[in-house]
Amino acid sequence: MSAHEILADVQKNWVLYASMPVIAAAIGYVTKLVAIRMMFEPLEFVGRPPWLGWQGVVPANAARMAGIACDLMTARLIDPQEIFRRLDPARIAREIEKPLLEAVDDITREVAAQFQPGLWESMPEAIRKAIIRRIQADAPILIQAIMADLTSNIDRVFDLKEMVVTNLVRDKHLLNRLIQQAGEKEFRFIARSGAGFGFAIGCVQALTWAVTHSTWIMPVFGLFTGWFTDWLALKMIFEPKEPVRYLGVLEWQGLFIKRREEVGAQYGALIAREILTPRNIMDAILRGPLSDRLFAMVQKQVRRVVDEQAGLAKPLVVFAVGTARYQEMKEVVARKVMDRLPDTMRHIEKYAADAMDIRNTLVAKMQQLTNDEFEGILRPAFRQDEWKLIAVGAALGFLVGELQVHLMLHLGR
């Protein structure tokens, strides 16, 4: 076509030409929204596994992503032993004094009734109360000894990675929220940049169509718009890691890296509020896969206290119940103490949250991360299956372009 013919065609069909950049912008924007949504939804696989259907990229890789997040925490952000050293065993004993005394009262009565029912029931109530008070007096010492043992051996009884992974895999909503909140502004940028980049590509598309009128122009440009805008937006989020000036005018640094201070505060607050809470930590210690080691510590301290309480009367007690029954009694006491600990330790949650100060610790440590380490907070959410998201954007762009060319040919007649 000559320049005169091209100009005449543009004048005649100017509405169609003007619509090309707008439609390309819409393709860029919509494909980004779809890609972002596909990262997080649906939470469970929908369709016929393994290939016919979809599960959000983040939920589908929950265990791996939780593991990566935890590796970062354990390697650079949180030292469980340092955190537990901030707890004062004496203060803990004071915080749980009331429920502790009630627990000792119940445990003493239950154990005495179980192992020497006739003797215990025949005692005057005043004597029984005196025995209970004596044991209660030593209860805070027992708790302090258990806490000191726990702090010194925290790595043996507490698996931080297992706790974090278990919580995030079980609650995929929480994992989604962790990624969404960390990258909130980046996800908005992806959608908006899709529109801007798409509009620019649409202008080139319009010029190419004017010259060639090839039916392949629309779908190919649609595919390119969907693919290129996805790829470029992802690159601009994480790269370059240091500010770089382009053409001597435009300075750019990866958006996520640039926001590290803001992200650090949000990420640290969410982790401390939803995952590394005193309740979750205590539950992991008391009920987690390493709880049998904690029971061994509790058992050791309980045996010591029971032997001390028996004192001079220990030979008589052993004679009365038998050596085997005496050892069994100490084990029963230890198990009852373990059974009561979860409810009893609920009373220290506020103190533990203040003393551990996990939120501020996370925020401060995150400021010390290198750019590569900081990128690891969000990048794993994209890296595993980002090619699928880009491919979906390209496919959607191709389909919209195909519809667009049919529309152009129909209206251009």
C-alpha positions, 0 to 999 in steps of 0.5 A: 500500500502507498502512503496515500492509501494508508492515510485514506484507510486510517481516515476512513477507519480511524475509530478502529485504529484508535481502538487498537491501543485501547484494546491492547491496554485492556489485554495487558491489564486484564491478563495481569489481573488473571495472572495475579488471581491465578497465583492465589486461587483456588486454594485447592485443585479444581478439575481432574488432576494432575493436568486438567484443572488448576490450583493457585500457584502459592497454595499448590506449593504451600509446603515449599514456600513455607519452608523457604520462608522458614529457612530465611527466618531461622538463618537470619531473622530468629534465634529461638534460644535468644528469644527464650532467654528473654523470658524470666522463669521467676516472672513466669512462675508469678504469672501462672501462680493461681492456676499453678496452685490449683493444678497442684491441689488437683494433681496431689489429690488425684495421685494420692487417691490413686496410689494410697486411697485408704490412707489418703481418705482416712487422713484429716482434711487439715493434714491433707491440706498441709501436705498440699500446701507444702507441695504448692510451696515448691511448685514455683521452683519446679516451674522455674527449673523446667523453664531453665531446662527448656531455655537451655535445650530449646533446640531439642524440644522446639522445631521452628521450621516444623511449626511454621510449615505446619501452620502455613500448610494447614492455613493456606489463606494465611500463606496467601495473605503473607505473600499478598501483604508483602507484595501488595503494591507490586501486584498493583504495579503489575496490573497498572503496568500491563495497561501502560505497556499494552497501550504502547504496544497497541500504537505499534500494532496500529501502525503495523496493521495500517501497513500490512493489513495482515490477519496475523497482526492482531493475534500475534501482537495480542500474544506478545502484549500478554507475554511481554508485559507479564515478563517485563513487570516481573523483571521491574519488581525485582531488578535491578537490585541497586538504583540504576539511571537509564538514558541519564534521566530515569532512575529505577530500582526493583520496586520490592527491593526499594520498599524493603523498609516498609515491607519489613515492618508489614512482614514482621508484624504479620509473622509476629501476629499470626505465626510466631505467637506465644500460643503457637510456640507453646503449642509446638513445644507441648504438642509438637513432634519433639514434645516427648523430649520435653516430657523427659525434662518435666519427668526429671524435675518432677522426680526430683521434687517428689523425692525431696518432698518425701524426704525422711519419709521416703523409705516409709512411702516406698515400703507402703506403696512398693518401689515399682509403684513409687516410680510409677507414681512419679511418672503419673505426676509428670504426665499430669503436669504435662496435661495441665501445662497447655492451659496453665501456660495460656496465662503467660501469653501477654507477658511472653509476647512483650518479653520476646518482642518478636515483631521488633526483632523481625523488623530490625533483623530484616533491615540487615538482610542483603538485597538478595536475601530480601528478594527471597521473601517474595520471589519464590511466589513467582519463580516456581510457576511464573512461566505458566502465568506468562503463558496464560497471559500470552494465550489470553492475548492471542485469543483477544487479538484473534477476536479483534481481527475478526471485528476489524475485518467485519467493521472495515467492510 
